[in-house]
Amino acid sequence: MPAHSNAILGAALLLAACGEKRPPAPVLTLAPPADTVQTELSEITAGAWVGGGRWAVLAPADEQVAIADLGSRATTPLDGERGKRLRNPSTLFRAGDTLYVGDWGLRQTSRWTLDGRFAGAAPAPNALRGVLPRDRDGAGRYYLELRPRPGPDGQGNRDSAVVVQATPALERADTLTRLAPLDIAEVTGDAGRRFERRVFSGTDQWGARPDGSLWVARVYENRVDWRDPAGRWTRGEPLPDRVLEVTRYDRELFLRRFPPELRGTAEQLPFAAVKPPFESGLTGAGDEVWLEKSRAPVDSSRRYHVVDRAGRLREEIRVPGHGRIIAVAPGAVLVAEPARGGVRLLRFSLPAPATRP
């Protein structure tokens, strides 16, 4: 079993053994959605609340950012039906009253008002290898993830990525933290030896807050650490989790994503022995982090751990069905769920804190 997988398995077993010593976090299953809208987008990977019942959603495969109005149950392209401001959008985030869209085709990050008007663009900086920002704080500083250069055989991916804080003009950056290296395995094929990331292995997640704080969810330690604006770190508490092995059915579901002519190549990819404790993370409406937990194929709901600024598990949120949360707003979350003919967006209301268990 790989070293990283052993680390995850050992940590999970230890947490399971110690779980009875502390009271479990309250569990909240969300009620049926308040609003829904059907889209023709093939996949939605990220979202941002832009006010009222309106949400911006990112669909990279469709080369589009759209505004979904759940009140009128309609979606419209952010750049208009024949817009030329976007070509290959790949990142989306909101900072203050501005929406930011990173475009790898145009090598720029464009700015938009919350009502959908173009407000300018900044080119991707050569000094930062053309990497697009993923967040911005209230002082105008950008946050980016710089990954190692993989090299021709992928061996460079064994090094760590870093999170950097860049000046508003993107001309200079300082390293804030290093992330865990990818879980890499050596594969030998017709093209020779190469290093590939293990399927179902996890990665560290991170995000920034308006005051310049940074959170990092550590996948191998299974905790959320916080860095304050002065550079001081708060180490989070280990989170309780199930140990989920990667089953044969998990592999079959993964291979079904590929067209028949590519499945033979996909079968040669290395697989992790166990799933990571979380698959992704996003910043909540306040000072909390939402971690999307790994799930088994038979699970009827998706689980989220809500972690506070002290790194403590505050509650577990369960979303029924197979959709995933792509954005959090005050009192609501937006879920993207695969549906016939596209993706269905669902807005779930969050109960007031005083009424939660």
C-alpha positions as CSV (number, residue, x, y, z in Angstrom):
1,M,0.0,0.0,0.0
2,P,1.4,3.5,-0.8
3,A,2.9,5.5,2.0
4,H,0.4,8.3,1.6
5,S,-2.5,5.9,1.6
6,N,-1.1,4.2,4.7
7,A,-1.0,7.6,6.4
8,I,-4.6,8.3,5.6
9,L,-5.7,4.9,6.7
10,G,-3.7,5.0,10.0
11,A,-4.9,8.4,10.9
12,A,-8.5,7.5,10.1
13,L,-8.3,4.3,12.3
14,L,-6.8,6.3,15.1
15,L,-9.5,8.9,14.9
16,A,-12.2,6.2,14.9
17,A,-10.7,4.7,18.0
18,C,-10.7,8.1,19.8
19,G,-14.1,9.3,18.5
20,E,-16.0,8.1,21.6
21,K,-14.0,10.4,23.9
22,R,-15.6,13.6,22.5
23,P,-19.3,14.4,21.8
24,P,-20.2,14.1,18.1
25,A,-20.9,17.2,16.1
26,P,-24.6,17.9,15.4
27,V,-25.8,16.5,12.1
28,L,-28.2,18.5,10.0
29,T,-29.9,17.1,6.9
30,L,-31.2,19.8,4.6
31,A,-34.9,20.0,3.7
32,P,-36.1,19.8,0.1
33,P,-34.8,22.7,-2.0
34,A,-36.5,26.0,-2.0
35,D,-35.9,26.8,-5.7
36,T,-34.6,24.9,-8.7
37,V,-33.6,25.7,-12.3
38,Q,-32.7,23.3,-15.1
39,T,-29.7,24.2,-17.3
40,E,-28.3,22.8,-20.5
41,L,-24.8,23.0,-19.2
42,S,-22.9,19.7,-19.2
43,E,-21.0,20.2,-16.0
44,I,-20.8,23.0,-13.4
45,T,-17.7,23.1,-11.2
46,A,-17.9,26.3,-9.2
47,G,-20.3,29.1,-8.2
48,A,-20.7,32.4,-6.4
49,W,-23.6,34.2,-4.9
50,V,-24.2,37.6,-6.6
51,G,-27.2,38.8,-4.6
52,G,-30.9,37.9,-4.1
53,G,-31.7,34.7,-6.0
54,R,-28.9,35.1,-8.5
55,W,-25.8,33.0,-8.7
56,A,-22.8,32.9,-11.1
57,V,-21.8,29.4,-12.2
58,L,-18.7,28.2,-14.0
59,A,-19.0,25.5,-16.7
60,P,-15.5,25.0,-18.2
61,A,-16.6,22.2,-20.6
62,D,-19.2,24.6,-22.1
63,E,-16.7,27.5,-22.1
64,Q,-19.2,29.6,-20.3
65,V,-19.9,31.5,-17.1
66,A,-23.7,31.9,-16.6
67,I,-25.9,33.8,-14.2
68,A,-28.6,31.6,-12.8
69,D,-31.7,33.4,-11.5
70,L,-33.6,30.9,-9.3
71,G,-36.4,33.4,-8.9
72,S,-37.2,33.4,-12.6
73,R,-35.7,30.0,-13.2
74,A,-33.6,31.2,-16.1
75,T,-29.9,31.2,-16.9
76,T,-28.1,33.8,-19.1
77,P,-24.5,33.9,-20.3
78,L,-22.4,36.4,-18.3
79,D,-20.8,37.7,-21.5
80,G,-24.0,37.7,-23.6
81,E,-25.0,35.3,-26.3
82,R,-22.2,36.3,-28.6
83,G,-19.7,37.8,-26.1
84,K,-16.0,38.0,-26.8
85,R,-14.8,38.8,-23.3
86,L,-14.5,35.1,-22.3
87,R,-13.0,32.2,-24.2
88,N,-11.9,29.4,-21.8
89,P,-13.1,30.4,-18.3
90,S,-11.5,28.1,-15.7
91,T,-11.7,30.0,-12.3
92,L,-14.5,31.9,-10.7
93,F,-14.7,33.8,-7.4
94,R,-16.3,36.8,-5.7
95,A,-14.4,39.4,-3.7
96,G,-16.5,42.2,-2.3
97,D,-18.8,43.6,-4.9
98,T,-16.8,42.2,-7.8
99,L,-16.9,38.9,-9.7
100,Y,-13.6,37.6,-11.0
101,V,-13.3,35.1,-13.9
102,G,-10.0,33.6,-14.8
103,D,-9.6,32.6,-18.5
104,W,-6.7,30.4,-19.5
105,G,-7.3,30.9,-23.3
106,L,-7.1,34.7,-23.0
107,R,-4.5,34.4,-20.2
108,Q,-6.3,37.0,-18.1
109,T,-8.6,37.5,-15.1
110,S,-11.6,39.7,-15.9
111,R,-13.7,41.7,-13.5
112,W,-17.5,42.0,-13.5
113,T,-20.0,43.9,-11.5
114,L,-22.5,41.8,-9.6
115,D,-25.2,42.8,-12.2
116,G,-23.1,41.4,-15.0
117,R,-21.3,44.4,-16.5
118,F,-17.6,44.0,-17.7
119,A,-15.3,46.2,-15.5
120,G,-11.8,45.4,-16.9
121,A,-9.2,42.7,-17.0
122,A,-5.7,42.0,-15.8
123,P,-3.3,39.8,-17.8
124,A,-1.8,36.7,-16.3
125,P,1.6,37.6,-15.0
126,N,4.7,36.1,-16.6
127,A,6.5,36.5,-13.3
128,L,4.0,33.9,-11.8
129,R,4.2,31.6,-14.8
130,G,0.8,32.7,-16.1
131,V,-1.0,31.2,-13.2
132,L,-4.5,32.6,-12.6
133,P,-5.5,33.9,-9.2
134,R,-8.0,31.9,-7.1
135,D,-8.9,34.5,-4.5
136,R,-8.5,38.1,-3.4
137,D,-8.7,39.9,-0.1
138,G,-10.1,43.2,1.0
139,A,-6.7,45.0,0.5
140,G,-6.6,43.9,-3.2
141,R,-4.0,41.2,-2.8
142,Y,-4.4,38.1,-4.9
143,Y,-3.9,34.4,-3.9
144,L,-2.5,31.8,-6.2
145,E,-1.4,28.2,-6.2
146,L,2.0,27.6,-7.9
147,R,2.5,23.9,-8.7
148,P,5.9,22.4,-9.5
149,R,6.9,21.9,-13.1
150,P,6.0,18.3,-13.9
151,G,8.7,17.7,-16.4
152,P,8.4,15.3,-19.4
153,D,7.8,12.2,-17.3
154,G,5.8,13.8,-14.5
155,Q,8.5,13.3,-11.9
156,G,8.3,16.9,-10.8
157,N,4.8,16.4,-9.5
158,R,6.4,14.7,-6.5
159,D,7.4,18.1,-5.2
160,S,5.1,20.4,-3.2
161,A,2.9,23.2,-4.5
162,V,2.9,26.5,-2.7
163,V,0.2,29.1,-2.0
164,V,1.4,32.7,-2.6
165,Q,0.1,36.1,-1.9
166,A,0.6,38.6,-4.7
167,T,0.4,42.4,-4.8
168,P,-2.6,44.0,-6.5
169,A,-0.6,44.6,-9.7
170,L,0.5,40.9,-9.6
171,E,4.2,41.9,-10.0
172,R,5.5,40.4,-6.8
173,A,4.5,37.5,-4.6
174,D,5.3,36.0,-1.2
175,T,5.0,32.3,-0.2
176,L,2.5,31.7,2.6
177,T,2.6,27.9,2.9
178,R,3.5,24.7,1.2
179,L,0.9,22.1,0.3
180,A,1.2,18.3,0.5
181,P,2.7,16.7,-2.5
182,L,0.5,14.6,-4.8
183,D,0.2,10.9,-4.3
184,I,2.3,9.8,-7.3
185,A,3.0,6.3,-8.6
186,E,5.5,5.1,-11.3
187,V,3.8,3.6,-14.3
188,T,5.5,1.8,-17.2
189,G,3.8,1.7,-20.6
190,D,4.4,1.8,-24.3
191,A,5.7,5.3,-24.0
192,G,8.2,4.3,-21.3
193,R,8.3,5.2,-17.6
194,R,6.2,8.1,-16.2
195,F,4.8,9.2,-12.9
196,E,1.0,9.5,-12.6
197,R,-1.2,10.8,-9.8
198,R,-3.2,8.0,-8.1
199,V,-6.9,8.1,-9.0
200,F,-9.1,8.9,-5.9
201,S,-6.1,10.4,-4.0
202,G,-6.6,13.7,-2.3
203,T,-5.1,17.1,-2.3
204,D,-4.8,20.0,0.2
205,Q,-7.5,22.6,-0.1
206,W,-7.3,26.3,0.7
207,G,-9.0,29.7,0.6
208,A,-8.6,33.3,1.7
209,R,-10.7,35.7,3.7
210,P,-11.2,39.5,3.2
211,D,-9.0,40.3,6.2
212,G,-6.0,38.4,4.6
213,S,-6.5,35.3,6.7
214,L,-5.8,31.9,4.9
215,W,-7.2,28.5,5.7
216,V,-5.6,25.2,4.6
217,A,-7.3,21.9,4.8
218,R,-4.5,19.3,5.2
219,V,-5.6,16.1,3.5
220,Y,-3.1,13.7,5.2
221,E,-3.5,15.2,8.7
222,N,-7.3,15.6,8.1
223,R,-7.6,19.0,9.8
224,V,-8.0,22.7,8.9
225,D,-5.2,25.1,9.8
226,W,-5.7,28.9,9.8
227,R,-3.0,31.6,9.2
228,D,-3.9,35.1,10.5
229,P,-2.9,38.3,8.7
230,A,0.2,38.6,10.9
231,G,1.4,35.2,9.8
232,R,0.6,33.2,13.0
233,W,-0.8,29.8,12.5
234,T,-3.6,28.0,14.4
235,R,-3.5,24.3,14.1
236,G,-6.9,22.7,13.7
237,E,-8.3,19.6,15.5
238,P,-8.3,16.2,13.7
239,L,-11.6,15.6,12.1
240,P,-13.6,12.3,12.5
241,D,-14.1,10.3,9.4
242,R,-14.9,6.9,8.0
243,V,-12.3,4.8,6.3
244,L,-13.5,4.3,2.7
245,E,-11.6,1.8,0.6
246,V,-11.5,2.2,-3.1
247,T,-13.6,-0.7,-4.3
248,R,-13.9,-2.4,-7.7
249,Y,-17.2,-0.7,-8.2
250,D,-15.5,2.7,-7.6
251,R,-13.0,1.8,-10.4
252,E,-15.8,0.8,-12.7
253,L,-17.7,4.0,-12.2
254,F,-14.5,5.9,-12.9
255,L,-13.7,4.0,-16.1
256,R,-17.3,4.6,-17.4
257,R,-16.5,8.3,-17.7
258,F,-14.1,7.6,-20.7
259,P,-15.2,6.8,-24.2
260,P,-14.5,3.1,-25.2
261,E,-11.4,3.9,-27.2
262,L,-9.7,5.5,-24.2
263,R,-10.7,3.0,-21.5
264,G,-7.7,0.8,-22.1
265,T,-5.4,3.7,-21.3
266,A,-7.4,4.7,-18.3
267,E,-7.2,1.2,-16.9
268,Q,-3.4,1.6,-16.7
269,L,-3.7,4.5,-14.2
270,P,-2.7,3.7,-10.6
271,F,-5.5,3.8,-8.0
272,A,-5.3,4.8,-4.3
273,A,-6.1,2.1,-1.8
274,V,-8.4,4.4,0.3
275,K,-10.3,7.5,-0.4
276,P,-9.1,10.8,1.1
277,P,-11.1,12.3,4.1
278,F,-12.4,15.1,1.8
279,E,-12.6,15.8,-1.9
280,S,-12.9,19.6,-2.0
281,G,-13.4,22.6,0.1
282,L,-14.9,26.1,-0.1
283,T,-15.2,29.2,2.1
284,G,-18.5,29.7,3.7
285,A,-20.4,33.0,4.1
286,G,-18.7,33.7,7.4
287,D,-15.5,32.5,9.0
288,E,-16.0,28.8,8.3
289,V,-14.8,26.2,5.9
290,W,-17.0,23.6,4.2
291,L,-15.3,20.4,3.4
292,E,-16.9,17.9,1.0
293,K,-16.4,14.5,2.5
294,S,-15.6,11.4,0.4
295,R,-18.6,9.2,-0.2
296,A,-19.3,5.5,-0.9
297,P,-21.3,4.7,-4.1
298,V,-24.2,3.5,-2.0
299,D,-24.5,6.7,0.1
300,S,-27.9,8.5,-0.3
301,S,-26.5,11.9,0.7
302,R,-23.4,13.9,0.5
303,R,-21.7,15.0,3.7
304,Y,-20.0,18.3,4.6
305,H,-18.0,19.2,7.6
306,V,-18.3,22.8,8.6
307,V,-15.1,23.9,10.4
308,D,-14.8,27.2,12.4
309,R,-11.9,29.6,12.5
310,A,-10.4,27.8,15.4
311,G,-10.2,24.6,13.3
312,R,-13.0,22.8,15.3
313,L,-15.8,20.8,13.7
314,R,-18.9,22.8,14.2
315,E,-21.5,20.7,12.5
316,E,-22.1,18.1,9.7
317,I,-24.4,19.1,6.9
318,R,-26.0,16.4,4.7
319,V,-27.4,17.1,1.3
320,P,-29.7,14.4,-0.1
321,G,-29.1,13.1,-3.6
322,H,-26.0,13.1,-5.8
323,G,-25.5,16.8,-6.2
324,R,-22.6,18.8,-4.6
325,I,-22.5,22.3,-3.1
326,I,-20.7,24.7,-5.3
327,A,-21.4,28.0,-3.4
328,V,-22.5,29.2,0.0
329,A,-24.4,32.4,0.8
330,P,-25.9,33.8,4.0
331,G,-28.6,31.3,4.9
332,A,-28.4,29.2,1.7
333,V,-26.3,26.9,-0.4
334,L,-26.3,26.2,-4.1
335,V,-26.2,22.6,-5.3
336,A,-25.3,21.4,-8.8
337,E,-26.9,18.0,-9.6
338,P,-26.5,15.9,-12.8
339,A,-29.8,15.6,-14.6
340,R,-31.1,14.5,-18.0
341,G,-30.1,17.0,-20.6
342,G,-27.8,19.0,-18.4
343,V,-27.3,20.1,-14.8
344,R,-30.0,21.1,-12.3
345,L,-29.3,23.9,-9.8
346,L,-31.0,23.7,-6.4
347,R,-31.0,26.2,-3.7
348,F,-31.3,24.8,-0.2
349,S,-32.1,27.1,2.7
350,L,-30.0,26.8,5.9
351,P,-32.0,27.0,9.1
352,A,-31.1,29.8,11.5
353,P,-28.3,28.9,14.0
354,A,-30.7,29.1,16.9
355,T,-33.0,26.4,15.4
356,R,-30.2,23.9,14.6
357,P,-29.7,20.9,16.7
